[in-house]
Structures are given as C-alpha cells and as structure tokens.
Amino acid sequence: MKHVILCGGSGTRLWPLSRRLMPKQFLTLFDDKKKSLFQKTIERNASIADKLTVITNSEHYFIALDQLEDLKNEKFNISNTRFLLEETGKNTAPAIAFAALESGEEEILFVTPSDHLIKDYTEYEKAVKEAEKLAEEGYLVTFGITPDEPHTGYGYIEHKGNSVIRFHEKPDKETAEKYFKNGNFLWNSGMFMFKAGVYLKELKKYSPKVYEEIIKSFETRQELDTHARIREMKDIPDISIDYAVMEKSDKIKVVKSGFEWNDVGSFDSLIKEIESIKAEEIECRNNFYYSDDEKKVIAAIGLENYIIIDTKDALLISKKGESQKVKDIVKSLKEKNGEITTSHIKVHRPWGTYEELITDKGYKVKKITVKPGKRLSLQKHFHRSEHWIVVSGTAEVRVGDKTYLVRPNESTYIKMGEIHRLSNPGKIPVILIEAQVGEYLKEDDIVRIEDDYKR
C-alpha cells in the first residue's frame, strides 16, 4: 500500500499561527511542541503503508524534508519517500491523479490530508483494514466520521451501512442539527482509499477534461533526485475529488470510522487539543490564551468566551464559535499587507532560518541561522549593502573572487551589487547578525546566480 499525503494547504483559518510559508501542518503545537501534524500523520501510517508520496509545492518541500529527517531514526524509512511538487495548487482531484499516474494500476493508495489529528489507533487501524478490503474489490472508499455535534464546517455523507446515499455540502446550523439527529449522516473526513487504476478510470469517465489536462501536465514533469516537479498546470481545472469523482461514481463505499478525529480547521477546533497558557484575569471566564513568548504576561479584565492568539508580529482576538471567520480577516489583510499573511518574523529556508529583529526606514537587522553543511545561494543585491557579525560557529564567506572564514565576534561587509555567498562548513549551526542598509530591503531584491536548491 502507498500512503499519499496531501500537503499543500495554507491553513488560513489558524492565522496568525499559520501562514502561507509555514502553514498549520508544519507547526509544532502538539506533544509538548515536539511534533507537527505532518509528522504525526507520517508516524500514524508508517506501519500501514510501505511507500509514501508527499504532494506539496516548492515552497514547502524543504520544510517537509527537514521534518521527515527528524523522524528517520524512529519507525519511519525515508528511503521509500517520493515528493511531487505542484507548480500551482489545483485542489485534490489533480493532486491524487498525479500520485496515481506513477503507481501501478493495482496498487492501493491511501490518501490522507497532512493536518488532521487522530486518536485511538486501534479503531483507526480497524477502519483502514475495512477500507482496504473494499478497495481490493474495486471500490472508491471514503472515511466518514461519526459526528459528536451538529457542525457547520464539514461536508456530510448520508449513508446506509457501507453504501453512500448522497454527499451533502457544508450545511447551515438548522440543517446540521437535522443531520445530527437523523443518525445516518457522517462527517466527510477527506480521507480515501482505492486502487490507482480504478481512480484514474473513474476520473476519465466522469471528468474527462480534467483527466486530459492532468495527463498533459504529468507528461511535462521534471524528474529530479527524490522528487518530480509538476509543471504546465494552468489549464487544469481547480476541482476536488468529491466534485470530480466521488459524487458521480457508482463505485463509492464509505467506512464509518469510530476513532477520534479533528481536522484542526479553526481555533475552536485547536483549543480542544492544546492547553491555554495562564493569564492574570479579573472577572473573566472560559477564555483561551496562546502566546509565542513564554515570558510575556497576559492580563485580562471582563472577558468571557474569548480566544486570544499572540505572536511576535500579530494579535488575534475572537469570540469562541466565531473563529471560522478568521479566513475573512486573512483575505482583508492580504489586500492591505500581504506579508503579514505570508510569513512569520522567523522564516524557514532550505539552508536554515532568518528572523527579522528590527525594521525601519533605510535599514533592517536579522538573525540568520545556517545549518551544518548548508549554504545560501550565490547572489547579489541591487539596492542594499550587508554587514555580517558572526555570533556562533564559523562561517565561510565568498565575496567576489575571495573566500575566507569569519569566526565568532568577527565581521565582514558586502557592498551593494557584489556577488557573495554564506556557507557553513562546520558541525554546529552558524548564527550571525545581518544588518542591511539601503533604500529597498524586501526579499525580492535577490539575484541568484547559483543555487543548491534550484530555486
């Protein structure tokens, strides 16, 4: 069996914790902040499937790779992992088709999102085995979750045993209450299992235009060492597997799943899984508090049923039960200040991280961490000069035709327009402070001449 992880979401409903360059599936909020939802998804299925395909994009590839590396000494074999990097996200139907196209027709694919939290592994494995039997018989199997409340944020599956009567869109509150009382409705989990060939045949039958464009795009893919880049995707319709296949095919079965499941799709869902930090309160009740800064003191007066999310550069305040609307706030912010929805102050790169410490007119100060054996691209800037002061480790610096070492408490200077590169040849991380000076200091003032990561 091959496990296919859909890992391209941006998690806008969990802003400001989740952002486009570091979405919720990679946040380490669980298990004492040791593991991400992506890592937990891999661990959960490591004994079920002997192969893994991760479908994501170039921006998230190196984050996913780093988190896979963190698991390699546990019960996960990274050598059986394949990455498919989509040029543009086109929803689940095309993504799953790409995984199916490079699989054998009889190979069973177990498709899961990367950002769900699942408990009770005994019940989980029981549901997977039941689905596997149905998939072997040639069915397209979906997993339905037994509702524990009349939720309006999920699609529903009306069923009788393993047979699907009908798929239903996310309902309003009144309709959700009817579904909940009826007892024949399950939440649509977004998890699937089927043979690769069966899925492709049904996709071709019910969504031929989608299928044709997927085939064209797949044939132009760029094969690299451990992954492939899927290009030429602009003509592929943006369509989910539900619309493209599941709501049309007569080969659909559902497995009623009894395990605990949370798609962590909003702060109302998240706060069920993590503890609130302590706050100094007066006349407050039933509030949830979270802060990036463990030393920060939070004080509140007269608040009831609020969610307070504090990060270094943004603060979210929401009433409980209203957090689904965070996506609307993100849409508004994107129009006014796109950067605040794109990245945190600390940004992950294939070579390490950088963190903005101070930004003002004409200058910016960053903390840069370069992992052992890694290096930045050979690059230049048209609008800024840079001063580097090494705090820890030994940096190898190339400026123009010269290459030299810079040790702790030593510094170097790169003039505007000069070709340069920062490397870490050592065994410990290089940490340095970078002071940028110039009239334009945004990240797009980088001309890459040579790059290990093919950006």
N, C-alpha and C positions, 0 to 999 in steps of 0.2 A: 504494500500500500504506500502511496505517496501522499504526504501531508502538504497541502498548498495553503500558504498563509497570505492573505490579502492585507497588504501593509502600506497602503498609500494615502490613508486618511489624514486630515489636518486637525481633527479634534477641536473645532472652533467652539463647541459648547463648554469646553473647560478652559477657555481663556480667562485670566492671563497665565495660568499654569501651562497650558498647551498652546503652542504657536506653530506656524507653518513649518519652520525649520527644525522644530523639536516638538512634534505632536504627542498626544497623550500616550500612545502605545510605547513610547520610549522613556516616559517619566518614571523615576524610581520612587513611587509613593507607597509601595506595599512591602511587607516583610521587613519592617524597620528600615525602609528606604534602601533596600539592598537589590531588589529585582524589579524590572519593569513588567508591564503586561505582556509585551512581546516575548520576553524571556520566559515568563510563566506559561505562555502558550506553547512555546517550544518544549519546555520540560514536561508539560502535561501530556504531550503526544509523542514523546521520544520513544516510548515502549510500544506504541501502537503502530507507527509507520516507520519503515526503514529508509525512506528517502524524504527530502524536504525541498520544496521550491518556495522561495520568497518572492512575491511580486510587489515591487515598490518603485521608486524613482531614483534618479541620480543623486538628488539632494539628501535622501535618507539612506542611501546604500552604505556609506561608511559608518553611520551610527549603528545600523543593523549589524554590520560586520563586526564592529567592536563589541557589541553586546553578545553576539554569538561566540566570539573569542573568550569572553568571560565565563561562558558555560562549558567550554571544551574539556575541562578537567573533571566535569561532573558526568552525568549519564547521557551526554549528547555527543554524537560523532559528526563533527563539522565537515568532514571529507565528503559526506553524502548530500551536501547542500548545493543548491543551484539558485542563482538570482536572475530574475527577469526584470529589467529596468525599463519602465514605460516612459516614453518621451512626454506623453500627456495622459493624465488620468481620464479614462473613458468609462468608468463605472465597472461593475462586477462581471457582466456578461463577456466583454472582450478580454478582461484580465484572466478569467478562468479558462477561456478558449486558448489563450497563449500557452498556458500550462498543459492543457490537453493536447495541443498540437505537437508538443515534444515528448509526449508519453505514448506508450503502446496502447492500442485500441482496447485491450482487455485490462489494462492497468486501472486499479481503483484509485480515484482521487478523493481525499478527504479535505474539503475546503472549509477553512475557518477564518474569521477575522483575527486580527492581531491584538485587539484591545478589549477582549472580554475577560471577565473574572469568573472562574468556575470553581465550585467547591463540591465535595463529595465525589471523589474519584471512582468509587465502586459503582455508583449509579451512572456516572459518566461513561465508564468502560462498558457497562451493560448496554447503554443506548448505542454506543459505537458498534458493538458486535451485532446488535439487532439491525442496524442500518447496513452493515457490511453484507449480511445475508440477503437483504433486499436488493442491494446494489449488484451482487453477484447474479441475481435473477434478471438483471437488465432494467431496473427501475432507477429513476432520479429521486433521491431521498433527501428530504429536508428534516430538520430537527425542530420540533415545536416545544416550547417551554410552558409548563403549567402555570397560569397566572396566579399571583398572590394578591393582586389588586387590580382595579379597573384602570389600567394605564393607558394614557392617550398618546404616548410617544413611540409605541410599537405597532407594526402591522400585525394582523391576526390571521390564523389559519383555522377555518371551520373544517372539522374532520369527523369521521366515524371510524374508529379503530385506526388502521394504517392508511385508510383512504382519505384523500383530500376532497372535500366538497367544493370549497372555494377559498381563494385568498382575498383578504379584506385590507383596504388601506388603513392608515392610522385614523382612528375614529375620534369623534368629539366625546365629551365627558359622558353624555347621556347614552350614546351608543356603546361606549366602553363598558358602562355599568350593565347594559343588557347582555353583552358578550360574557362578562364575568359571571353573571347569574345563570346563564344558559348552561355552562359547563362543557360545551362541545367546541370551545374556541381555545386556541393556544397562541402564545406569542411567537411570531416569526423570528427565529434566532439568527438567521443569516449564515447558518452552517449547513453544508451539503455533502452528500457522498454519492458517487456514481462512477461507472466506467468511463474512461476518457472518450472512447469511440461513441458511446451512447449519447453523451452530452453534445458532441460535435454534430452527430446526425440530427438530433432534435433541434439544435440551433440552426442548422442549414434548412431544415424543414419549415420552421416557424418564423425565422428571422433571416431570410436568405441574403438580404442586402448587408446586414451586419456581418454575416458569415463571410461573404465575398470580400468585404473591405478588411476584415481581420486576416484573411489568407494573404491578401496583397501586402499588408504591413508585415506580417510574420516572415514572408519571403525576403524582405529587405533588411532583416535584423543584422546587427553587427555582433559577431561572436568574439568574445574576449576570454580570458583565462577561466574564471569561475562564474562568469555571467554573460548575458546577452543584452544588448540594448535594442529595444523595440522602437523603430522609427517610422516615419511616414504614417502617422496616426490621425492626421487632421480630418480624413474622410470617414473615419469610423464613428458611427452614431454613439452618443453617450447614453447607455442603456443598462439597466440592472438585469441580472439573471432572472429575477421574478417576471419582469415585463417581457423579456426576450424569449423565455422558455417555460418557466415553471407555471405560469398562469394559462398556458396554451396546450401543453403536452398532456397526453393521456397516459403517460408512464410515471406519474408522480405518486410517491408514497411519503407519509410523514411518520416519524418516530416520536411518540410522546415521551418527553425526557423529564425525569424526576430530580435531576441534580440542581443544586443552587446555581443560579446564573445571573450575572449583572453585566450589562453592556457598558457600564460606566459612561453613559451618554450625556450626563448632566451632573451638576454639583449636587442635586438632590439624590442622585444615584451614588455619587462618590462618597458622600458623607455617611452613608451606611457602612462603608468599608474601612474608613480611617478615623482616628480619634481627633477630636478638636483639641487644640492647644489651650492652655489655661489663660484666662483673661481676668482682669480686675473689673468686676461688674457691680453696678448699683441698680437695683430694681430692673433686672434683666431676667429673661427666661428663654430656655430652649434655643440658644444661638450656637452657631458653629464658627470657629475661628481657625484660620491657617495663615502662617507666615513663613516666607523663605528664611527669615532671620530669626534664629532660635533665641537670640538675646533681646529681641525687640519686646517692649512692654506694650500690651494692648489693654486699653481701658474703655469701658462702655457704660452708658447710662440710659436706662429706659428702653432698651431694645428687646424685642420679642420675636422669635422665629426668623432670625436673620442669618444669612451666610456671608461671612467676611473673608475675602481672599486677598492676602497682601503679598506682593512680590517687590523686588527692588525698584521696578520702574512703573508699576501699575497697581491699582487698588480696585477691587470689585466688591460691590455691596448689593446683595439681592435678598428679597424675601424668599423664604422657603416655599417651594411649589411654583416659583416663577423662573427658576434658573434655566429652563429650556429656551428662554428668550435671550440668553447670552449671545446666541448666533446673530441676533439682530443688532446687538451692540457692536459686535465684531464687524458686521457689514458697514455700519455707520463709521466706525473708527478707521476702517480700511480706506474709505473715501477721503478722510481728513489727515490721517497719519499712518500710512501703510506699514511703516517699520515696526510700530508697536504691536501689530498683529503677526508680523513675520518672524521676529527673533527675540530672544531674551537678551539681557545685558551680557550674559555668558553664552557664547556661540560655539557650537561644536563644528570642527573641521576634521578632515581625514588625518591630519597630522597632529591634532590636539585641540586646544580651545583658546579663545581670546575673550576677554571681559573688559567692557568699557568702564573705566573708573571715573573719568571726568571728560565732559564735552562742553566746549564753549566756542565762541566765535574765533576762528583762526587757529585753534589747537584742540587736540584730543589726546587723552592718556589711556593706554590699555595695559592690561596684564596678559601676557602671552605665555602659554604652556605648550612645549613641543615634546611629544612622546619620544622615548629612546628609539633610535634608528630611523626616525622620520624627518622629513624636510619639507619646507614650503616650496611653492613653485619658484622658478627663476623668473623674476618680474621687474617691472619698473612702474613709476607713477609720474604723471604729468603735472600734478597740482600740489604735491606735498613732499616735504623732506621728513626724515625719520631719525630719531635718536634712540638707540637701544642700550639699556643698562641691565646687565645680567645679575640676577639675584641668586640663582641656584643652578648647579650643573655647569657644563662647559659647552658653549655654542660655537659651531663652525660657521663663519660668515664669509660669504663671497660678495665682493663689491668690485664691479668692473672685472678686470683680469686677475685681481688679487684674492687669495683665500687665506684666512687666518683664524685663530682661536680667540674667543673672548670669554674670560673666566669671571667668577663672582666678584662684584664690585668694580668691574671694568666696563667700559662703554665703547660704542662705535657710532658713526654718523653716516647716513646715506643721503646724498644730495638728490634734489628733485631731478627726475629723469635718468638717474643712474641705475644700471642693471644690478640686481642684488638677489641674494638667496640666504635663508637662515636654515641651518641643519643641526640635528642633534646626533653626533656620532657616539655618544656615551651610553651608559647603562641606567642612568636616572633621568627624570624629566628635566628639561631646561626651562627655567622660569625667568622671564625678563619683563622689564617695564619698557614700553614703547611710547615715546612722545612724538606725536605727529604735529607738524606745523605747516599750514598752507591755507589757501582761500577756499579749497574744496576738499572735504575729508570723508566723503562717502565711499562705501566699499567697491563701487563700480569703477573707481579710479585705479584699476589694476590691469596692466597689460601682461598677460602670461606668455612667456617665451618658451618655457619648457615646464612640463608638469607631470609628476609621477602618477597622478590620479586622473589624467586625461580629461580635465575639466575644460 
